[in-house]
Amino acid sequence: MSINISTTPTEGGCRVAVFGEVDVSNASALRDVLDEQLSSGEGALAVDLADVPYIDSTGIGVLVGAAHRAKDLGRALSVERPQRNVARVLSLLGVGADLNVTGAQE
């Protein structure tokens, strides 16, 4: 399984858009992009999950780890527009606050 990831500079930071299912087979690609953006960029980092229909525990771990690194660097990280089922999993795991989840899709 593969995912596509694009990065776009934004006013005050960067947006990382993820397309496809995030699981153990490809979560390292997401980790690499987030690590790169955290180490080379400045400002807020928004992770757009609008086109992610499924994310497993490995992918969620990548997001939580990135959120903790962002906090250590004094940067904000948010997860934006997760699909309803993804938002539900994040909520059930209690990581919604750590990830600053906004704009969950209905």
N, CA, C and O atoms as CSV, one atom per row, in Angstrom:
chain,resi,resn,atom,element,x,y,z
A,1,MET,N,N,0.838,-1.173,0.000
A,1,MET,CA,C,0.000,0.000,0.000
A,1,MET,C,C,0.886,1.239,0.000
A,1,MET,O,O,1.934,1.257,0.645
A,2,SER,N,N,0.471,2.263,-0.715
A,2,SER,CA,C,1.282,3.465,-0.758
A,2,SER,C,C,0.433,4.680,-0.438
A,2,SER,O,O,-0.790,4.674,-0.578
A,3,ILE,N,N,1.124,5.719,-0.004
A,3,ILE,CA,C,0.469,6.992,0.244
A,3,ILE,C,C,1.199,8.053,-0.570
A,3,ILE,O,O,2.352,7.873,-0.962
A,4,ASN,N,N,0.515,9.144,-0.812
A,4,ASN,CA,C,1.120,10.309,-1.438
A,4,ASN,C,C,1.097,11.424,-0.409
A,4,ASN,O,O,0.119,11.599,0.317
A,5,ILE,N,N,2.182,12.173,-0.357
A,5,ILE,CA,C,2.304,13.254,0.605
A,5,ILE,C,C,2.807,14.479,-0.138
A,5,ILE,O,O,3.782,14.409,-0.887
A,6,SER,N,N,2.134,15.597,0.077
A,6,SER,CA,C,2.604,16.849,-0.519
A,6,SER,C,C,2.758,17.890,0.579
A,6,SER,O,O,2.025,17.885,1.568
A,7,THR,N,N,3.718,18.775,0.390
A,7,THR,CA,C,3.921,19.857,1.340
A,7,THR,C,C,3.728,21.179,0.625
A,7,THR,O,O,4.142,21.345,-0.522
A,8,THR,N,N,3.100,22.112,1.308
A,8,THR,CA,C,2.830,23.427,0.760
A,8,THR,C,C,3.138,24.469,1.822
A,8,THR,O,O,2.615,24.393,2.934
A,9,PRO,N,N,3.973,25.436,1.495
A,9,PRO,CA,C,4.191,26.513,2.460
A,9,PRO,C,C,2.890,27.286,2.684
A,9,PRO,O,O,2.105,27.484,1.756
A,10,THR,N,N,2.680,27.710,3.905
A,10,THR,CA,C,1.514,28.523,4.241
A,10,THR,C,C,2.003,29.765,4.960
A,10,THR,O,O,3.160,29.852,5.372
A,11,GLU,N,N,1.113,30.708,5.101
A,11,GLU,CA,C,1.463,31.895,5.866
A,11,GLU,C,C,1.684,31.461,7.313
A,11,GLU,O,O,0.744,31.072,8.007
A,12,GLY,N,N,2.910,31.531,7.749
A,12,GLY,CA,C,3.230,31.165,9.125
A,12,GLY,C,C,3.580,29.706,9.329
A,12,GLY,O,O,3.625,29.253,10.473
A,13,GLY,N,N,3.830,28.945,8.264
A,13,GLY,CA,C,4.186,27.548,8.472
A,13,GLY,C,C,4.132,26.698,7.226
A,13,GLY,O,O,4.550,27.119,6.147
A,14,CYS,N,N,3.610,25.487,7.387
A,14,CYS,CA,C,3.582,24.526,6.287
A,14,CYS,C,C,2.378,23.596,6.452
A,14,CYS,O,O,1.986,23.265,7.571
A,15,ARG,N,N,1.804,23.183,5.330
A,15,ARG,CA,C,0.719,22.196,5.319
A,15,ARG,C,C,1.242,20.927,4.659
A,15,ARG,O,O,1.825,20.967,3.575
A,16,VAL,N,N,1.024,19.804,5.331
A,16,VAL,CA,C,1.379,18.494,4.799
A,16,VAL,C,C,0.067,17.774,4.503
A,16,VAL,O,O,-0.688,17.459,5.423
A,17,ALA,N,N,-0.205,17.516,3.242
A,17,ALA,CA,C,-1.426,16.823,2.842
A,17,ALA,C,C,-1.090,15.361,2.562
A,17,ALA,O,O,-0.144,15.051,1.838
A,18,VAL,N,N,-1.884,14.477,3.149
A,18,VAL,CA,C,-1.668,13.039,3.013
A,18,VAL,C,C,-2.836,12.444,2.228
A,18,VAL,O,O,-3.997,12.771,2.476
A,19,PHE,N,N,-2.510,11.569,1.278
A,19,PHE,CA,C,-3.520,10.938,0.429
A,19,PHE,C,C,-3.341,9.426,0.493
A,19,PHE,O,O,-2.274,8.916,0.151
A,20,GLY,N,N,-4.374,8.701,0.928
A,20,GLY,CA,C,-4.324,7.245,0.975
A,20,GLY,C,C,-4.372,6.716,2.395
A,20,GLY,O,O,-4.425,7.484,3.356
A,21,GLU,N,N,-4.353,5.410,2.517
A,21,GLU,CA,C,-4.399,4.755,3.821
A,21,GLU,C,C,-3.009,4.748,4.449
A,21,GLU,O,O,-2.026,4.383,3.804
A,22,VAL,N,N,-2.941,5.156,5.717
A,22,VAL,CA,C,-1.671,5.185,6.431
A,22,VAL,C,C,-1.619,3.969,7.351
A,22,VAL,O,O,-2.456,3.813,8.240
A,23,ASP,N,N,-0.625,3.109,7.124
A,23,ASP,CA,C,-0.491,1.912,7.953
A,23,ASP,C,C,0.975,1.577,8.152
A,23,ASP,O,O,1.861,2.332,7.749
A,24,VAL,N,N,1.218,0.440,8.774
A,24,VAL,CA,C,2.589,0.053,9.120
A,24,VAL,C,C,3.501,-0.027,7.894
A,24,VAL,O,O,4.712,0.160,8.009
A,25,SER,N,N,2.927,-0.301,6.732
A,25,SER,CA,C,3.753,-0.447,5.530
A,25,SER,C,C,4.262,0.871,4.970
A,25,SER,O,O,5.214,0.882,4.191
A,26,ASN,N,N,3.638,1.990,5.357
A,26,ASN,CA,C,4.043,3.265,4.763
A,26,ASN,C,C,4.156,4.417,5.759
A,26,ASN,O,O,4.439,5.547,5.361
A,27,ALA,N,N,3.942,4.150,7.034
A,27,ALA,CA,C,3.989,5.221,8.034
A,27,ALA,C,C,5.368,5.874,8.103
A,27,ALA,O,O,5.476,7.046,8.462
A,28,SER,N,N,6.413,5.138,7.767
A,28,SER,CA,C,7.761,5.712,7.802
A,28,SER,C,C,7.902,6.852,6.794
A,28,SER,O,O,8.661,7.790,7.036
A,29,ALA,N,N,7.187,6.790,5.672
A,29,ALA,CA,C,7.228,7.878,4.692
A,29,ALA,C,C,6.638,9.150,5.296
A,29,ALA,O,O,7.168,10.243,5.097
A,30,LEU,N,N,5.549,9.004,6.028
A,30,LEU,CA,C,4.940,10.155,6.700
A,30,LEU,C,C,5.877,10.684,7.778
A,30,LEU,O,O,6.051,11.896,7.911
A,31,ARG,N,N,6.479,9.786,8.544
A,31,ARG,CA,C,7.441,10.197,9.586
A,31,ARG,C,C,8.581,11.003,8.979
A,31,ARG,O,O,8.971,12.037,9.522
A,32,ASP,N,N,9.118,10.534,7.851
A,32,ASP,CA,C,10.238,11.214,7.202
A,32,ASP,C,C,9.863,12.639,6.790
A,32,ASP,O,O,10.631,13.577,7.007
A,33,VAL,N,N,8.683,12.794,6.196
A,33,VAL,CA,C,8.244,14.123,5.760
A,33,VAL,C,C,8.033,15.039,6.964
A,33,VAL,O,O,8.463,16.192,6.949
A,34,LEU,N,N,7.378,14.533,7.999
A,34,LEU,CA,C,7.137,15.364,9.184
A,34,LEU,C,C,8.439,15.735,9.874
A,34,LEU,O,O,8.613,16.875,10.306
A,35,ASP,N,N,9.351,14.780,9.979
A,35,ASP,CA,C,10.660,15.073,10.578
A,35,ASP,C,C,11.395,16.156,9.785
A,35,ASP,O,O,11.978,17.075,10.361
A,36,GLU,N,N,11.359,16.036,8.472
A,36,GLU,CA,C,12.024,17.021,7.621
A,36,GLU,C,C,11.426,18.410,7.824
A,36,GLU,O,O,12.153,19.395,7.956
A,37,GLN,N,N,10.105,18.481,7.848
A,37,GLN,CA,C,9.443,19.775,8.025
A,37,GLN,C,C,9.716,20.361,9.408
A,37,GLN,O,O,9.874,21.574,9.552
A,38,LEU,N,N,9.770,19.513,10.410
A,38,LEU,CA,C,10.039,20.012,11.763
A,38,LEU,C,C,11.476,20.479,11.912
A,38,LEU,O,O,11.740,21.445,12.630
A,39,SER,N,N,12.404,19.814,11.250
A,39,SER,CA,C,13.805,20.189,11.410
A,39,SER,C,C,14.220,21.349,10.513
A,39,SER,O,O,15.166,22.067,10.837
A,40,SER,N,N,13.533,21.545,9.397
A,40,SER,CA,C,13.969,22.567,8.457
A,40,SER,C,C,13.059,23.793,8.403
A,40,SER,O,O,13.464,24.847,7.913
A,41,GLY,N,N,11.853,23.657,8.896
A,41,GLY,CA,C,10.904,24.753,8.765
A,41,GLY,C,C,10.708,25.526,10.043
A,41,GLY,O,O,11.343,25.262,11.064
A,42,GLU,N,N,9.818,26.480,9.962
A,42,GLU,CA,C,9.449,27.295,11.105
A,42,GLU,C,C,7.940,27.459,11.101
A,42,GLU,O,O,7.282,27.222,10.088
A,43,GLY,N,N,7.406,27.860,12.222
A,43,GLY,CA,C,5.989,28.145,12.318
A,43,GLY,C,C,5.165,26.881,12.510
A,43,GLY,O,O,5.682,25.813,12.837
A,44,ALA,N,N,3.877,27.043,12.297
A,44,ALA,CA,C,2.922,25.957,12.528
A,44,ALA,C,C,3.003,24.903,11.431
A,44,ALA,O,O,3.292,25.206,10.274
A,45,LEU,N,N,2.742,23.671,11.819
A,45,LEU,CA,C,2.717,22.554,10.881
A,45,LEU,C,C,1.318,21.945,10.927
A,45,LEU,O,O,0.890,21.443,11.966
A,46,ALA,N,N,0.616,21.991,9.811
A,46,ALA,CA,C,-0.724,21.434,9.707
A,46,ALA,C,C,-0.658,20.150,8.881
A,46,ALA,O,O,-0.093,20.136,7.787
A,47,VAL,N,N,-1.236,19.078,9.410
A,47,VAL,CA,C,-1.279,17.799,8.701
A,47,VAL,C,C,-2.722,17.590,8.253
A,47,VAL,O,O,-3.606,17.378,9.082
A,48,ASP,N,N,-2.958,17.649,6.962
A,48,ASP,CA,C,-4.293,17.536,6.389
A,48,ASP,C,C,-4.599,16.072,6.082
A,48,ASP,O,O,-3.960,15.462,5.225
A,49,LEU,N,N,-5.578,15.519,6.786
A,49,LEU,CA,C,-5.953,14.109,6.602
A,49,LEU,C,C,-7.285,13.944,5.874
A,49,LEU,O,O,-7.916,12.892,5.977
A,50,ALA,N,N,-7.718,14.958,5.147
A,50,ALA,CA,C,-9.012,14.892,4.467
A,50,ALA,C,C,-9.109,13.724,3.497
A,50,ALA,O,O,-10.204,13.217,3.254
A,51,ASP,N,N,-7.988,13.291,2.940
A,51,ASP,CA,C,-7.985,12.210,1.958
A,51,ASP,C,C,-7.388,10.921,2.507
A,51,ASP,O,O,-6.851,10.104,1.760
A,52,VAL,N,N,-7.490,10.751,3.827
A,52,VAL,CA,C,-7.014,9.532,4.491
A,52,VAL,C,C,-8.235,8.795,5.055
A,52,VAL,O,O,-8.785,9.202,6.078
A,53,PRO,N,N,-8.658,7.710,4.390
A,53,PRO,CA,C,-9.826,6.977,4.870
A,53,PRO,C,C,-9.527,6.038,6.035
A,53,PRO,O,O,-10.445,5.592,6.724
A,54,TYR,N,N,-8.232,5.730,6.262
A,54,TYR,CA,C,-7.862,4.769,7.308
A,54,TYR,C,C,-6.467,5.102,7.804
A,54,TYR,O,O,-5.581,5.442,7.021
A,55,ILE,N,N,-6.280,5.000,9.122
A,55,ILE,CA,C,-4.956,5.143,9.718
A,55,ILE,C,C,-4.854,4.140,10.854
A,55,ILE,O,O,-5.755,4.047,11.688
A,56,ASP,N,N,-3.749,3.381,10.889
A,56,ASP,CA,C,-3.595,2.387,11.949
A,56,ASP,C,C,-2.781,2.970,13.097
A,56,ASP,O,O,-2.411,4.144,13.078
A,57,SER,N,N,-2.508,2.137,14.094
A,57,SER,CA,C,-1.819,2.609,15.297
A,57,SER,C,C,-0.409,3.102,14.991
A,57,SER,O,O,0.090,4.000,15.670
A,58,THR,N,N,0.231,2.537,13.994
A,58,THR,CA,C,1.573,3.000,13.626
A,58,THR,C,C,1.510,4.432,13.096
A,58,THR,O,O,2.325,5.275,13.471
A,59,GLY,N,N,0.552,4.698,12.236
A,59,GLY,CA,C,0.383,6.049,11.700
A,59,GLY,C,C,0.017,7.045,12.784
A,59,GLY,O,O,0.506,8.174,12.789
A,60,ILE,N,N,-0.843,6.627,13.702
A,60,ILE,CA,C,-1.214,7.509,14.812
A,60,ILE,C,C,0.013,7.782,15.682
A,60,ILE,O,O,0.208,8.903,16.153
A,61,GLY,N,N,0.829,6.764,15.892
A,61,GLY,CA,C,2.062,6.945,16.659
A,61,GLY,C,C,2.990,7.950,16.003
A,61,GLY,O,O,3.644,8.734,16.691
A,62,VAL,N,N,3.053,7.936,14.673
A,62,VAL,CA,C,3.872,8.910,13.934
A,62,VAL,C,C,3.352,10.324,14.198
A,62,VAL,O,O,4.138,11.239,14.444
A,63,LEU,N,N,2.033,10.505,14.149
A,63,LEU,CA,C,1.458,11.825,14.384
A,63,LEU,C,C,1.713,12.307,15.808
A,63,LEU,O,O,2.078,13.463,16.022
A,64,VAL,N,N,1.519,11.415,16.781
A,64,VAL,CA,C,1.734,11.793,18.180
A,64,VAL,C,C,3.207,12.127,18.423
A,64,VAL,O,O,3.519,13.107,19.100
A,65,GLY,N,N,4.103,11.319,17.876
A,65,GLY,CA,C,5.529,11.603,18.012
A,65,GLY,C,C,5.898,12.949,17.409
A,65,GLY,O,O,6.677,13.702,17.995
A,66,ALA,N,N,5.345,13.255,16.243
A,66,ALA,CA,C,5.610,14.542,15.601
A,66,ALA,C,C,5.058,15.697,16.434
A,66,ALA,O,O,5.683,16.753,16.536
A,67,ALA,N,N,3.884,15.490,17.029
A,67,ALA,CA,C,3.302,16.535,17.883
A,67,ALA,C,C,4.194,16.807,19.084
A,67,ALA,O,O,4.374,17.963,19.467
A,68,HIS,N,N,4.752,15.771,19.680
A,68,HIS,CA,C,5.649,15.955,20.827
A,68,HIS,C,C,6.944,16.649,20.406
A,68,HIS,O,O,7.445,17.515,21.123
A,69,ARG,N,N,7.483,16.275,19.255
A,69,ARG,CA,C,8.695,16.946,18.757
A,69,ARG,C,C,8.417,18.416,18.458
A,69,ARG,O,O,9.234,19.284,18.761
A,70,ALA,N,N,7.253,18.688,17.858
A,70,ALA,CA,C,6.886,20.070,17.563
A,70,ALA,C,C,6.812,20.882,18.853
A,70,ALA,O,O,7.316,22.003,18.917
A,71,LYS,N,N,6.191,20.320,19.862
A,71,LYS,CA,C,6.074,21.013,21.150
A,71,LYS,C,C,7.461,21.290,21.727
A,71,LYS,O,O,7.713,22.386,22.229
A,72,ASP,N,N,8.357,20.313,21.663
A,72,ASP,CA,C,9.725,20.492,22.165
A,72,ASP,C,C,10.453,21.609,21.421
A,72,ASP,O,O,11.319,22.280,21.983
A,73,LEU,N,N,10.091,21.800,20.146
A,73,LEU,CA,C,10.724,22.832,19.322
A,73,LEU,C,C,10.008,24.181,19.424
A,73,LEU,O,O,10.413,25.157,18.793
A,74,GLY,N,N,8.950,24.223,20.219
A,74,GLY,CA,C,8.180,25.458,20.352
A,74,GLY,C,C,7.301,25.753,19.159
A,74,GLY,O,O,6.962,26.908,18.899
A,75,ARG,N,N,6.930,24.711,18.432
A,75,ARG,CA,C,6.087,24.862,17.245
A,75,ARG,C,C,4.735,24.217,17.489
A,75,ARG,O,O,4.594,23.343,18.345
A,76,ALA,N,N,3.756,24.652,16.740
A,76,ALA,CA,C,2.417,24.079,16.826
A,76,ALA,C,C,2.232,23.050,15.721
A,76,ALA,O,O,2.650,23.268,14.584
A,77,LEU,N,N,1.609,21.936,16.057
A,77,LEU,CA,C,1.230,20.933,15.064
A,77,LEU,C,C,-0.249,20.670,15.244
A,77,LEU,O,O,-0.732,20.507,16.364
A,78,SER,N,N,-0.966,20.631,14.131
A,78,SER,CA,C,-2.388,20.303,14.175
A,78,SER,C,C,-2.713,19.285,13.102
A,78,SER,O,O,-2.073,19.237,12.051
A,79,VAL,N,N,-3.718,18.473,13.384
A,79,VAL,CA,C,-4.258,17.533,12.404
A,79,VAL,C,C,-5.582,18.118,11.955
A,79,VAL,O,O,-6.469,18.372,12.770
A,80,GLU,N,N,-5.709,18.329,10.660
A,80,GLU,CA,C,-6.880,19.006,10.126
A,80,GLU,C,C,-7.715,18.106,9.228
A,80,GLU,O,O,-7.198,17.260,8.499
A,81,ARG,N,N,-9.012,18.316,9.306
A,81,ARG,CA,C,-10.018,17.713,8.427
A,81,ARG,C,C,-9.990,16.189,8.335
A,81,ARG,O,O,-10.160,15.644,7.244
A,82,PRO,N,N,-9.780,15.486,9.451
A,82,PRO,CA,C,-9.819,14.023,9.348
A,82,PRO,C,C,-11.220,13.546,8.985
A,82,PRO,O,O,-12.219,14.129,9.409
A,83,GLN,N,N,-11.278,12.487,8.202
A,83,GLN,CA,C,-12.566,11.877,7.906
A,83,GLN,C,C,-13.175,11.355,9.213
A,83,GLN,O,O,-12.467,11.119,10.192
A,84,ARG,N,N,-14.479,11.184,9.207
A,84,ARG,CA,C,-15.207,10.846,10.433
A,84,ARG,C,C,-14.642,9.614,11.133
A,84,ARG,O,O,-14.470,9.627,12.352
A,85,ASN,N,N,-14.351,8.557,10.391
A,85,ASN,CA,C,-13.851,7.331,11.022
A,85,ASN,C,C,-12.447,7.526,11.599
A,85,ASN,O,O,-12.119,6.946,12.633
A,86,VAL,N,N,-11.626,8.331,10.943
A,86,VAL,CA,C,-10.285,8.622,11.458
A,86,VAL,C,C,-10.399,9.484,12.713
A,86,VAL,O,O,-9.720,9.227,13.707
A,87,ALA,N,N,-11.246,10.498,12.670
A,87,ALA,CA,C,-11.457,11.360,13.847
A,87,ALA,C,C,-11.964,10.540,15.027
A,87,ALA,O,O,-11.574,10.779,16.169
A,88,ARG,N,N,-12.824,9.585,14.751
A,88,ARG,CA,C,-13.371,8.731,15.820
A,88,ARG,C,C,-12.261,7.920,16.487
A,88,ARG,O,O,-12.219,7.819,17.713
A,89,VAL,N,N,-11.367,7.344,15.691
A,89,VAL,CA,C,-10.264,6.565,16.246
A,89,VAL,C,C,-9.354,7.463,17.084
A,89,VAL,O,O,-8.933,7.074,18.173
A,90,LEU,N,N,-9.052,8.651,16.587
A,90,LEU,CA,C,-8.211,9.579,17.342
A,90,LEU,C,C,-8.866,9.937,18.679
A,90,LEU,O,O,-8.200,10.031,19.710
A,91,SER,N,N,-10.169,10.131,18.635
A,91,SER,CA,C,-10.904,10.461,19.854
A,91,SER,C,C,-10.925,9.287,20.831
A,91,SER,O,O,-10.704,9.468,22.029
A,92,LEU,N,N,-11.190,8.087,20.321
A,92,LEU,CA,C,-11.234,6.903,21.180
A,92,LEU,C,C,-9.890,6.634,21.853
A,92,LEU,O,O,-9.841,6.155,22.986
A,93,LEU,N,N,-8.807,6.944,21.154
A,93,LEU,CA,C,-7.476,6.735,21.712
A,93,LEU,C,C,-7.047,7.877,22.631
A,93,LEU,O,O,-6.014,7.792,23.295
A,94,GLY,N,N,-7.840,8.938,22.666
A,94,GLY,CA,C,-7.548,10.060,23.549
A,94,GLY,C,C,-6.391,10.927,23.105
A,94,GLY,O,O,-5.760,11.582,23.935
A,95,VAL,N,N,-6.097,10.949,21.812
A,95,VAL,CA,C,-4.971,11.750,21.319
A,95,VAL,C,C,-5.429,13.017,20.594
A,95,VAL,O,O,-4.607,13.764,20.064
A,96,GLY,N,N,-6.719,13.253,20.573
A,96,GLY,CA,C,-7.245,14.427,19.877
A,96,GLY,C,C,-6.663,15.728,20.385
A,96,GLY,O,O,-6.354,16.616,19.590
A,97,ALA,N,N,-6.505,15.861,21.699
A,97,ALA,CA,C,-5.953,17.096,22.265
A,97,ALA,C,C,-4.474,17.238,21.921
A,97,ALA,O,O,-4.021,18.330,21.580
A,98,ASP,N,N,-3.714,16.138,22.008
A,98,ASP,CA,C,-2.287,16.184,21.658
A,98,ASP,C,C,-2.084,16.618,20.208
A,98,ASP,O,O,-1.116,17.304,19.882
A,99,LEU,N,N,-3.006,16.208,19.352
A,99,LEU,CA,C,-2.873,16.472,17.920
A,99,LEU,C,C,-3.607,17.735,17.470
A,99,LEU,O,O,-3.577,18.081,16.288
A,100,ASN,N,N,-4.263,18.424,18.402
A,100,ASN,CA,C,-4.996,19.642,18.049
A,100,ASN,C,C,-5.882,19.422,16.830
A,100,ASN,O,O,-5.804,20.164,15.851
A,101,VAL,N,N,-6.725,18.396,16.899
A,101,VAL,CA,C,-7.576,18.024,15.765
A,101,VAL,C,C,-8.621,19.114,15.514
A,101,VAL,O,O,-9.335,19.533,16.424
A,102,THR,N,N,-8.691,19.557,14.269
A,102,THR,CA,C,-9.670,20.573,13.893
A,102,THR,C,C,-10.379,20.157,12.614
A,102,THR,O,O,-9.826,19.422,11.796
A,103,GLY,N,N,-11.601,20.630,12.451
A,103,GLY,CA,C,-12.326,20.458,11.200
A,103,GLY,C,C,-12.656,19.041,10.821
A,103,GLY,O,O,-12.625,18.698,9.639
A,104,ALA,N,N,-12.977,18.191,11.806
A,104,ALA,CA,C,-13.343,16.815,11.480
A,104,ALA,C,C,-14.523,16.813,10.524
A,104,ALA,O,O,-15.470,17.580,10.699
A,105,GLN,N,N,-14.471,15.960,9.523
A,105,GLN,CA,C,-15.527,15.874,8.521
A,105,GLN,C,C,-16.716,15.102,9.086
A,105,GLN,O,O,-16.558,14.163,9.866
A,106,GLU,N,N,-17.887,15.516,8.679
A,106,GLU,CA,C,-19.124,14.854,9.121
A,106,GLU,C,C,-19.414,13.649,8.269
A,106,GLU,O,O,-20.412,12.964,8.488
